[in-house]
Amino acid sequence: MIMPPWLRTLALVVHVTASVGWTGSVAVFLALALVGLQSQDAILVSSMYLAMDVTAAYVIVPLSIAS
């Protein structure tokens, strides 16, 4: 099946947007992990892991599927 040019452009835009968003969300995940590893405050560490869980479940996984 040959895609029309407008559909191919739309698919490319969605793919690039999802891929860049995925890369950014993994960078956020890494930053949260580094803060969680280096902190001595138990409440901060706990909140970092909760934020990482939300980031993984609602941002990283959907963007990886979309890309």
Secondary structure as UniProt FT lines:
FT   HELIX           5..38
FT   HELIX           42..55
FT   HELIX           56..60
FT   HELIX           61..66
//
